[in-house]
């Protein structure tokens, strides 16, 4: 699917990219013009579209994190297809394990696995782990932001 200026591949292992979240990426990209140096952190990366579009028009690097190995593979493929692979590091695993205690990021973007009531049966593992993922995301934001 077209996501801003990018072509994003996804499958039934991740949530379909929500077109309106491209606005989040553009806003984040605008914030980068005055942010301190450093890579952007994307939590719950999925197919990687939010983080990739955020850095696409910049010189910034992206650290994309997701628990799901399938999501990590899609994010890597999408980074390569966008010509951004050299600036993207995908880390798969629990946030507390894949982020170093002294790593800091000037900007954190996230598209946590939010589901409408009509979608919960489509992604039962995502729905079941949502409260755990939300808590981990908030802990990581607190630890990763300067």
C-alpha positions in Angstrom: 0.0 0.0 0.0 1.0 3.6 -0.5 1.9 5.3 2.8 2.9 8.9 2.2 5.8 8.7 -0.2 6.6 5.1 0.6 5.3 1.8 -0.7 4.7 -0.5 2.4 4.3 -4.2 2.3 2.3 -5.9 5.1 0.6 -9.2 5.6 -1.9 -10.8 8.1 0.9 -11.1 10.7 0.8 -7.3 11.4 -2.0 -4.8 11.6 -2.8 -3.1 8.3 -1.1 0.3 8.2 -3.7 3.0 9.0 -3.4 5.7 6.3 -4.1 8.5 8.8 -1.0 7.7 10.8 1.1 9.2 7.9 0.1 12.5 9.5 1.9 11.3 12.7 5.0 10.6 10.7 5.0 14.0 9.0 4.5 15.7 12.3 7.3 13.7 13.8 9.5 14.6 10.9 8.8 18.3 11.5 9.8 17.9 15.1 13.1 16.5 14.0 14.1 19.8 12.5 14.7 21.2 16.0 15.4 18.0 17.9 18.8 17.2 19.3 21.0 14.8 17.3 20.4 11.1 17.5 18.3 8.3 16.1 14.5 8.0 16.2 13.1 5.2 18.2 9.9 3.5 16.9 8.1 1.2 19.4 5.7 -1.5 18.2 7.1 -1.1 14.7 4.9 -3.6 12.9 5.7 -3.1 9.1 7.7 -0.1 10.0 5.7 2.5 8.1 5.5 5.2 10.8 9.2 5.3 11.6 10.3 4.9 8.0 8.2 7.8 6.8 9.4 9.9 9.8 13.0 9.6 8.7 12.6 9.4 5.0 13.2 13.1 4.3 15.9 13.4 6.9 19.5 12.3 7.6 18.3 10.5 10.8 18.7 6.8 11.7 15.8 4.7 13.0 15.8 2.0 15.7 12.7 0.0 15.2 11.5 -2.4 17.9 8.9 -5.1 17.9 8.3 -8.3 19.8 7.2 -10.2 16.7 9.9 -11.7 14.4 7.5 -11.5 11.4 7.0 -7.8 12.0 10.7 -7.3 12.2 11.2 -9.0 8.9 8.5 -6.9 7.2 10.1 -3.7 8.6 13.5 -4.8 7.3 12.1 -5.5 3.8 10.2 -2.1 3.8 13.3 -0.3 4.8 15.2 -1.9 2.0 12.5 -1.2 -0.5 12.5 2.5 0.6 16.2 2.7 0.2 16.6 3.3 3.9 18.2 0.0 5.0 21.5 1.5 5.8 19.8 3.9 8.3 17.5 1.4 10.0 18.2 -1.1 12.7 15.4 -3.5 13.5 15.5 -5.1 17.0 13.2 -7.9 17.8 12.3 -8.7 21.4 11.1 -7.2 24.7 11.9 -3.5 24.9 13.7 -3.9 28.2 16.0 -6.4 26.6 16.7 -4.8 23.2 17.3 -1.3 24.4 20.5 -0.5 26.3 20.2 1.3 29.7 22.1 4.3 28.4 20.6 4.6 25.0 18.7 7.9 24.5 16.5 9.0 21.6 15.5 12.6 20.8 12.2 11.4 19.4 10.0 8.3 20.0 7.2 7.3 17.7 4.8 4.5 18.2 1.9 2.7 16.7 0.9 0.3 19.5 -1.4 -2.5 18.7 -4.7 -0.8 19.1 -7.7 -2.8 18.0 -11.4 -2.0 17.6 -13.9 -4.5 19.1 -14.6 -5.9 15.6 -10.8 -6.6 15.0 -9.9 -8.4 18.2 -10.7 -11.9 16.9 -8.4 -11.3 13.9 -5.4 -10.7 16.1 -5.9 -12.6 19.4 -2.3 -12.6 20.5 -2.0 -8.8 19.9 -5.1 -8.2 21.9 -4.1 -10.5 24.8 -0.7 -8.9 25.1 -1.9 -5.3 24.8 -1.8 -4.3 28.4 1.7 -5.8 28.8 2.8 -4.0 25.7 1.4 -0.7 26.8 3.1 -0.9 30.2 6.4 -1.8 28.5 6.1 1.0 26.0 5.5 3.6 28.7 8.5 2.3 30.8 10.7 2.4 27.7 9.6 5.9 26.8 10.5 7.1 30.2 13.9 5.4 30.1 14.8 6.2 26.4 13.8 9.9 26.2 16.4 12.5 27.3 
